[in-house]
Amino acid sequence: MKIIVLGTRGIPDILGGVETHCEELYPRIVDKGHKVTIITRTPYVKDKSLKAYKGVQLKHIYAPKIKSFEAIVHTFLGVLYAAVKRPDILHIHAIGPMIMTPFAKLLGLKVVVTNHGPDYDRQKWGKLAKSILKLGEYLGTKFADEVIVISEVINSILKKKYNRKNAHLIYNGVNIPTLAKHDAYITSLGLKKNKYLIGVGRFVEEKGFSDLIKAYSRIKTDVKLVLVGDADHETNYSEALKKEAKEAGVVLTGFIRGEKLNQIFTHALFFAMPSYHEGLPIALLEAMSYNLNVLVSDIPANLEVNLGAENYFKVGNIDDLTKKLTSKLKEKDQIIQYSERIKNTYNWDIIAEQVIKVYSIPLSL
């Protein structure tokens, strides 16, 4: 099959859950004999001369770096490109880009969409943007030939709101890592093995990092807090968050991948995720793949991972977060084993097979 992919900023090494999802999924689909082209957004592509990654072809198309219009404009141009190239499948990721599903259908394309979560719940969006995202969710769900969801929480939303009962539940995945043998990077940050906790994600309000900083600041400990990530669009919030972090003595790594990220995960004491909104968080799955002790907010997407009550705190409740953080800091010798769950439930090779099966479903007349 020939597949064109829209809705991601691009690959490789571009910040974001959808971006990580696509970077892992599509090389595996190529390895199974299919042709894949990912349409990237030019503002995020560092090396525009890069035309392929692990067998996946890359087509760089203009996008305005304006958060309310970026996805829609880029997806419109991408659909036009797909209409010329006539793929067997046009796969659109995320509810914002899904707004172009009817347009793609009018142009005679077979469309598969993946709903990564109700992005309109994110604090960063204003009323107009939220309305556009809700419209995208509606149009993608109603008009796509096939719909993929990454969690049962999202599946329930589509059943209840749109009576779409035939969506395909295919989880996000994660790789089982090889633990880092070195510690030069963490040492350069002034960190010691098993003497820091980490939060990983974009510097946007719904990630709840400000809550984590406030809770951490209440605790007397020699364990440091490390935040891994950055903002894709610098905002007043992200600037204020960085200032708050520095004042609290938090270590900020910026956006990192590869060996640096491997060292950060390998040598961490535990992982915290105070998010207000998630689809199915890859960062949490990554922490589990390292068998890290975890503490996460009790939002539906995190509860679906079924970690046990002791690993959850009440979302937005800084008192409860402080209490649970204090308890986690006392669990230094606890042995955690998530690897088998990762292999059986969140395995990218299995996920690739599941997606190909969705692509192979004949069009209904």
PLY file of the C-alpha trace (Angstrom):
ply
format ascii 1.0
element vertex 365
property float x
property float y
property float z
element edge 364
property int vertex1
property int vertex2
end_header
0.00 0.00 0.00
0.95 3.64 -0.48
0.22 5.74 2.59
0.45 9.51 3.12
0.47 10.82 6.69
-0.75 14.22 7.92
-1.23 15.82 11.34
2.29 15.55 12.72
4.87 18.32 12.77
7.31 15.79 11.38
10.06 13.30 12.17
12.70 12.65 13.44
13.45 14.21 16.82
10.60 16.72 16.93
8.90 17.45 20.24
5.40 16.02 20.74
3.43 12.86 21.45
2.01 12.54 17.92
5.51 13.11 16.54
6.96 10.32 18.70
4.05 8.07 17.71
4.71 8.59 14.00
8.48 8.27 14.34
8.08 4.82 15.89
5.11 3.53 13.88
5.83 4.31 10.25
9.36 2.88 9.85
7.86 -0.40 11.06
5.08 -0.18 8.48
7.70 0.47 5.79
9.61 -2.60 6.99
6.48 -4.65 6.29
6.59 -3.71 2.61
4.49 -0.56 2.41
5.36 2.92 1.09
4.89 5.77 3.54
5.26 9.54 3.06
4.98 11.82 6.08
4.11 15.43 5.29
6.08 17.66 7.67
5.56 21.27 8.73
8.50 23.35 7.51
8.94 25.54 10.63
9.87 22.45 12.66
12.23 20.79 10.18
15.84 21.63 11.02
17.32 19.94 7.96
15.05 20.47 4.97
17.46 18.52 2.78
16.45 15.37 4.69
14.09 13.53 2.32
13.76 10.19 4.12
14.07 8.64 7.58
14.35 4.88 8.10
12.63 4.27 4.78
9.83 6.79 5.38
9.73 9.49 2.71
9.48 13.08 3.97
7.61 15.82 2.13
8.18 19.27 3.63
5.18 21.58 3.17
4.67 25.13 4.40
2.83 25.81 7.65
2.37 29.20 9.34
3.81 29.02 12.85
0.64 30.46 14.36
-0.83 27.95 16.79
-4.50 28.57 15.93
-4.06 28.22 12.16
-0.94 26.12 11.70
-2.58 22.70 11.63
-5.55 23.68 9.47
-3.54 25.49 6.80
-0.92 22.76 6.66
-3.49 19.98 6.50
-5.36 21.74 3.68
-2.15 21.95 1.65
-1.31 18.36 2.56
-4.68 17.08 1.38
-4.15 18.83 -1.96
-0.76 17.12 -2.24
-2.36 13.75 -1.43
-5.07 14.35 -4.04
-2.34 14.67 -6.68
-0.35 11.64 -5.45
-3.44 9.38 -4.99
-2.30 7.18 -2.08
-4.22 4.08 -1.04
-4.59 5.64 2.42
-4.48 9.19 3.73
-3.90 8.91 7.48
-4.69 12.07 9.47
-3.55 12.33 13.09
-5.16 14.50 15.83
-8.52 16.24 15.93
-7.37 19.64 14.64
-6.16 18.31 11.29
-9.20 15.99 11.16
-11.29 19.03 10.21
-10.12 18.43 6.62
-11.55 14.89 6.49
-14.67 15.80 4.43
-12.49 17.76 1.99
-10.23 14.74 1.55
-13.27 12.52 0.98
-14.62 14.94 -1.65
-11.32 14.53 -3.48
-11.84 10.77 -3.57
-9.31 9.74 -0.92
-9.65 6.86 1.54
-9.17 8.45 4.95
-8.10 6.90 8.24
-7.92 9.19 11.29
-6.32 8.70 14.68
-7.88 10.55 17.59
-5.10 11.20 20.11
-7.44 12.84 22.60
-9.84 15.77 23.13
-7.33 18.58 22.60
-10.05 21.18 23.22
-9.70 20.37 26.94
-6.24 21.93 26.95
-5.95 25.23 28.78
-3.90 26.92 26.07
-6.80 27.19 23.61
-9.27 30.08 23.46
-12.97 29.75 22.62
-12.52 29.94 18.85
-9.73 27.37 18.81
-11.71 25.03 21.07
-14.69 25.30 18.71
-12.49 24.46 15.71
-11.01 21.46 17.52
-14.46 20.18 18.45
-15.54 20.58 14.84
-12.45 18.65 13.75
-13.31 15.83 16.13
-16.88 15.76 14.81
-15.98 15.85 11.11
-13.20 13.29 11.43
-15.36 10.92 13.43
-18.36 11.24 11.11
-16.66 11.17 7.71
-13.47 9.11 8.03
-13.57 5.63 6.54
-11.90 4.24 9.65
-11.21 5.76 13.06
-8.41 4.74 15.42
-8.38 5.75 19.10
-5.41 5.36 21.45
-7.40 4.73 24.63
-10.74 3.37 25.77
-11.44 6.80 27.30
-11.41 8.36 23.80
-13.41 5.46 22.41
-16.14 6.11 24.99
-16.26 9.79 24.02
-16.82 8.95 20.35
-19.52 6.41 21.16
-21.36 8.82 23.44
-21.03 12.03 21.41
-21.19 10.73 17.83
-22.51 7.16 18.06
-19.36 5.92 16.31
-19.21 2.37 17.65
-16.70 0.82 15.24
-13.54 2.75 16.15
-10.38 0.66 16.49
-8.62 0.77 19.86
-4.86 0.74 19.21
-2.69 1.94 22.06
0.41 4.10 21.90
3.62 2.12 22.22
7.09 2.34 23.67
10.38 0.54 23.20
12.09 -1.51 25.89
15.30 0.49 26.37
18.89 -0.52 26.84
19.87 1.19 30.08
22.54 3.85 29.84
26.03 2.70 30.86
27.35 6.22 31.30
26.40 9.26 33.37
28.45 12.08 31.83
25.35 14.01 30.77
23.57 13.90 34.12
26.86 14.76 35.83
27.16 17.82 33.58
23.77 18.94 34.95
24.95 18.55 38.53
22.84 15.42 39.07
23.67 12.18 40.86
22.26 8.71 40.19
18.99 8.03 41.99
19.03 11.51 43.50
16.53 13.23 41.23
12.94 12.87 40.05
11.80 13.76 36.55
8.83 15.26 34.72
8.74 15.04 30.93
6.63 16.99 28.46
5.86 20.23 26.70
5.77 23.43 28.73
2.05 24.04 28.38
-0.54 24.56 31.10
-2.25 21.17 30.85
0.98 19.34 31.76
0.66 20.71 35.32
4.38 21.32 35.84
3.69 24.42 37.93
1.78 22.21 40.39
4.76 19.85 40.53
7.18 22.70 41.22
4.96 24.09 43.99
4.60 20.68 45.65
8.33 19.97 45.35
9.16 23.35 46.89
7.25 22.38 50.05
9.42 19.33 50.68
12.81 19.37 52.41
14.91 16.96 50.37
18.29 16.62 48.70
16.58 14.93 45.74
16.45 17.34 42.81
13.56 17.93 40.43
14.36 17.77 36.69
11.97 18.94 33.97
12.67 17.52 30.52
11.08 19.42 27.64
10.30 22.89 26.38
7.60 24.90 24.61
7.09 24.52 20.86
5.59 28.03 20.86
7.13 30.31 23.52
4.29 31.87 25.54
3.81 33.97 28.64
3.02 30.74 30.46
6.16 28.89 29.36
8.34 31.87 30.23
6.72 32.15 33.66
7.12 28.41 34.22
10.83 28.55 33.46
11.24 31.46 35.85
9.33 29.61 38.57
11.44 26.51 37.99
14.74 28.36 38.24
13.67 30.12 41.42
12.82 26.72 42.94
16.18 25.21 41.96
14.66 22.94 39.32
16.99 21.60 36.62
15.75 22.33 33.08
17.23 20.19 30.31
15.33 21.57 27.33
14.18 19.17 24.62
16.51 16.14 24.53
16.51 12.77 22.81
18.86 9.82 22.37
21.70 9.20 24.83
20.92 12.27 26.93
17.31 11.23 27.47
18.40 7.64 28.06
20.73 8.75 30.85
18.04 10.94 32.42
15.55 8.04 32.55
18.08 5.37 33.50
19.42 7.14 36.57
16.20 8.80 37.84
14.72 7.93 41.22
11.14 8.20 39.97
8.86 9.87 37.42
6.02 12.35 38.03
3.24 13.38 35.65
0.84 16.02 37.04
-1.12 16.43 33.77
-4.65 17.78 33.53
-5.12 16.31 30.04
-3.62 13.36 28.14
-4.63 10.95 25.39
-2.39 8.04 26.35
0.89 9.59 27.52
3.98 8.19 25.81
6.18 9.83 28.46
4.49 7.68 31.11
4.96 4.55 29.01
8.63 5.49 28.59
9.04 5.79 32.36
7.38 2.40 32.80
9.70 0.88 30.18
12.61 1.87 32.45
10.80 0.25 35.39
10.68 3.60 37.17
8.46 4.21 40.15
5.77 6.64 38.97
3.35 9.18 40.41
0.66 10.54 38.08
-2.56 12.55 38.22
-5.85 10.67 38.41
-7.18 11.81 35.02
-9.03 9.15 32.99
-6.18 8.51 30.51
-3.72 7.85 33.34
-6.19 5.72 35.30
-6.64 3.54 32.22
-3.00 2.45 32.54
-4.05 0.87 35.88
-0.99 1.58 38.00
-2.48 1.02 41.46
-4.00 3.61 43.82
-0.69 4.42 45.49
0.67 5.79 42.21
-2.07 8.40 41.69
-2.84 11.78 43.23
-5.85 14.07 42.82
-5.32 16.20 39.74
-4.77 19.87 40.54
-4.56 19.18 44.30
-1.14 20.43 45.38
-1.63 19.22 48.96
-2.28 15.67 47.80
0.61 15.87 45.34
2.94 17.05 48.11
1.83 14.18 50.35
2.31 11.56 47.63
5.68 13.02 46.56
6.88 12.79 50.15
5.83 9.12 50.25
7.56 8.37 46.94
10.82 9.85 48.21
10.81 7.18 50.92
10.45 4.31 48.40
14.06 4.38 47.21
14.57 0.63 47.42
11.26 -0.43 45.85
11.66 -2.76 42.85
9.29 -1.96 39.99
8.65 -4.31 37.06
6.60 -2.96 34.16
8.59 -4.49 31.28
6.26 -7.44 30.64
3.22 -5.17 30.49
5.04 -2.99 27.98
5.92 -5.98 25.78
2.39 -7.35 25.81
0.26 -4.18 25.66
2.32 -1.26 24.35
4.48 -3.00 21.75
5.17 -0.95 18.58
5.61 -4.06 16.42
2.16 -5.31 17.40
0.73 -1.81 16.94
2.13 -1.60 13.39
0.37 -4.87 12.51
-2.89 -3.56 13.97
-2.71 -0.33 11.96
-2.00 -2.23 8.72
-5.12 -4.34 9.37
-7.15 -1.13 9.63
-5.66 0.11 6.35
-6.67 -3.17 4.70
-10.38 -2.91 5.55
-12.30 -2.56 2.26
-14.30 0.59 1.66
-17.98 0.06 2.50
-20.35 0.85 -0.35
0 1
1 2
2 3
3 4
4 5
5 6
6 7
7 8
8 9
9 10
10 11
11 12
12 13
13 14
14 15
15 16
16 17
17 18
18 19
19 20
20 21
21 22
22 23
23 24
24 25
25 26
26 27
27 28
28 29
29 30
30 31
31 32
32 33
33 34
34 35
35 36
36 37
37 38
38 39
39 40
40 41
41 42
42 43
43 44
44 45
45 46
46 47
47 48
48 49
49 50
50 51
51 52
52 53
53 54
54 55
55 56
56 57
57 58
58 59
59 60
60 61
61 62
62 63
63 64
64 65
65 66
66 67
67 68
68 69
69 70
70 71
71 72
72 73
73 74
74 75
75 76
76 77
77 78
78 79
79 80
80 81
81 82
82 83
83 84
84 85
85 86
86 87
87 88
88 89
89 90
90 91
91 92
92 93
93 94
94 95
95 96
96 97
97 98
98 99
99 100
100 101
101 102
102 103
103 104
104 105
105 106
106 107
107 108
108 109
109 110
110 111
111 112
112 113
113 114
114 115
115 116
116 117
117 118
118 119
119 120
120 121
121 122
122 123
123 124
124 125
125 126
126 127
127 128
128 129
129 130
130 131
131 132
132 133
133 134
134 135
135 136
136 137
137 138
138 139
139 140
140 141
141 142
142 143
143 144
144 145
145 146
146 147
147 148
148 149
149 150
150 151
151 152
152 153
153 154
154 155
155 156
156 157
157 158
158 159
159 160
160 161
161 162
162 163
163 164
164 165
165 166
166 167
167 168
168 169
169 170
170 171
171 172
172 173
173 174
174 175
175 176
176 177
177 178
178 179
179 180
180 181
181 182
182 183
183 184
184 185
185 186
186 187
187 188
188 189
189 190
190 191
191 192
192 193
193 194
194 195
195 196
196 197
197 198
198 199
199 200
200 201
201 202
202 203
203 204
204 205
205 206
206 207
207 208
208 209
209 210
210 211
211 212
212 213
213 214
214 215
215 216
216 217
217 218
218 219
219 220
220 221
221 222
222 223
223 224
224 225
225 226
226 227
227 228
228 229
229 230
230 231
231 232
232 233
233 234
234 235
235 236
236 237
237 238
238 239
239 240
240 241
241 242
242 243
243 244
244 245
245 246
246 247
247 248
248 249
249 250
250 251
251 252
252 253
253 254
254 255
255 256
256 257
257 258
258 259
259 260
260 261
261 262
262 263
263 264
264 265
265 266
266 267
267 268
268 269
269 270
270 271
271 272
272 273
273 274
274 275
275 276
276 277
277 278
278 279
279 280
280 281
281 282
282 283
283 284
284 285
285 286
286 287
287 288
288 289
289 290
290 291
291 292
292 293
293 294
294 295
295 296
296 297
297 298
298 299
299 300
300 301
301 302
302 303
303 304
304 305
305 306
306 307
307 308
308 309
309 310
310 311
311 312
312 313
313 314
314 315
315 316
316 317
317 318
318 319
319 320
320 321
321 322
322 323
323 324
324 325
325 326
326 327
327 328
328 329
329 330
330 331
331 332
332 333
333 334
334 335
335 336
336 337
337 338
338 339
339 340
340 341
341 342
342 343
343 344
344 345
345 346
346 347
347 348
348 349
349 350
350 351
351 352
352 353
353 354
354 355
355 356
356 357
357 358
358 359
359 360
360 361
361 362
362 363
363 364
